[in-house]
Amino acid sequence: MIHNVPEKWDLEADLVAVGSGGGGLTAAITAFDHGISALVLERSDQVGGVTAYSMGEVWIPGNHLAQQAGITDSKESGYRYVKELSMGYGEELAILNQAVHGPVALKYFEDTIGLKMCVIRDLPDYYFPYNQDGLPEGRYLEALPFPAESLGEWQSKTRVSPHVPYSLTHEDIFSGGGMANMAGWDYNVMAERLTKDLRCAGPGLAAYFVKGVLDRDIPIHVNTSVEELIGDGERIIGVRAMQDGKAIFIKANRGVVIAVSSYERNASYAKTLGHQLKVESMVMPSIDGAHLRLAGQFGARVARVPDVTLLGFHVPGEEQENGVPLWRGALPFLGMPHTIVVNKAGKRFANEGFYRSIYYATDAIDGNTQTHPNFPCWAIFDHQAREKYPFGSLMPMQEMPEGLGVTADSLAELADRIGVDPQQLEQTVSTFNGYCESGVDAEFHRGTHPWGALMCGDQSQKPNGNLGPLSKGPFYAVELHRLAGGGICAAGVLADHHCRAMGWNDKPIEGLYVAGNSMARLDNGAFMQSGITNARGLTHGYLAGRHAAGKPSELLKQEIERLGL
């Protein structure tokens, strides 16, 4: 253990939370509620972290809100669901720990900070009905609209998202025709909420936790970059940070919680830890792997699971903070009617209407040629898609800006312009159009996942909401780029069931905790379910805060004994 104690301390708290997303905020709240002091350090000038960038879904099996809605579920079923789909890359006790504590943490924050959530009706689990423990609804939750005005001076300092329609709930979006039918949304509701700054989705969820911290007078320090952990030779006792160009030392009497999301803005980390080549990112520039640099100096063990690769594109002229290009995820658009994705051979290669299918397929390596046969790839769509559906921030029929893609009057001309075989592209489209007539994709089963049909399809399109022919010119092609997982990373710091960081000697590093995407995803392995990341953050913060306060949860131990594990 390193001994690097400073001569004096500038600030002091029992628990220091590094990062102001869901994990850091919930850790500070829980610690304070259990009798110890806390403070939050944020590297950027806004709080809310990646939580505020998300759609705000929180996926918790066996939650009390589903029970109140008359939906039958249990934490045991959720545990079995995740365990089976983790493909052996997860750890049984980590999966069980999340299953046990997710519902408890949810209820805790509902009772203590006034978190208001509801079941997202009719939104199925990813693998329903293919997995016997999947449910058609009940596990997905979202926050009710949050009045951001109640944040006072922190209203403008709490993040909103450039990626999601944060003035609408899922119910609003689905009742308006879904993600595919943006033109059908109720813009009067949107305008009213924007005027009153009533926040939904991730910005609303994050705001609830920011309010919980403010209500407890827990200090939040923005523009404060933690550069180093401080140890006394036996445990972590504080941090060194940079604030206004000066080094400050902050003492942590009970522990430091690192909750800074992932490393995807660090190209070297993304390549060497996540095995993602030429990857772009949707998240803010500050998400660059600080947790690995901080904890690694003290011997924290790193663990990894399969990547969560995404695909996306950049609309020229769209930027986020510091002039960084704003990359948009392609998830809602690739599975819409009149749209397919082809590789450099001009062939489809996966189910475009279910992102777990197509994104894994882009990472495939052909050992015969030692190439990625499915990358680069292009979204191909016709004029019908432009007439009816949005594409990123572009509304239907809005002219595509120069540099986004290419346009041609025929498929052959389009193929020539992007460098794929014209005859093969024409054959691919002809075959796909036949599937659209029958409503059955015989190759990749597009439209058979209820989740994908709802999130990436047009419910008015019959007989299959994900299928529609490409038959009306002009035709369009947009090259797709690999995106990192929106803060969901392959590698992270290994932790125990109290969220204590583990060393390579398989012992906890005393005084050091990790939460959210900073923690290795051994509680889901190869599995990913939208909403599980937000659930992990609030659960980890709850567990770390309790343990640091000397009141660790015993529920996992009790569950292990009950199940005889």
Buried (B, 14 or more C-beta within 10 A) or exposed (E): BBEBBBEEBBBBBBBBBBBBBBBBBBBBBBBBBBEBBBBBBBBBEBBBBBBBBBBBBBBBBBBEBBBEEEBEBBBBBBBBBBBBBBEEBBBBBBBBBBBBBBBBBBBBBBEBBEBEBBBBBEBBBBBBEEBEBBBBBBBBBBBEBBBBEBBEEBBEBBBBBBBBBBBBBBBBBBEBBBBBBBBEBEBEBBEEBEEEBBBBBBBBBBBBBBBBBBBBEBBBBBBBBBEBBBBBEEBBBBBBBBBEEEEBBBBBBBBBBBBBBBBBBBBEBBEEBBBBEEBBBBBBBBBBBBBBBBBBEBBBBBBBBBBBBBBBBBBEEBEBEEEEEBBBBBBBBBBBBBBBBBBBBBBBBBBBBBBBBBBBBBBBEEEEEEEBBBBBBBBBBBBBBBEBBBBBEBEBEEEBEEEBBBBBEEBBBBBBBBEBBBEBBBBBBEBBBEBBEEBBBEBBBBBBBBBBBBBBBBEEBEEBBBBBBBBEBEBBBBEBBBBBBBBBBBBBBBBBBBBBBBBEEEEBBBBBBBBBBBBBBBBBBBBBBBBBBBBBBBBBBBBBBBBBBEBBBEBBEEBBEEEEE
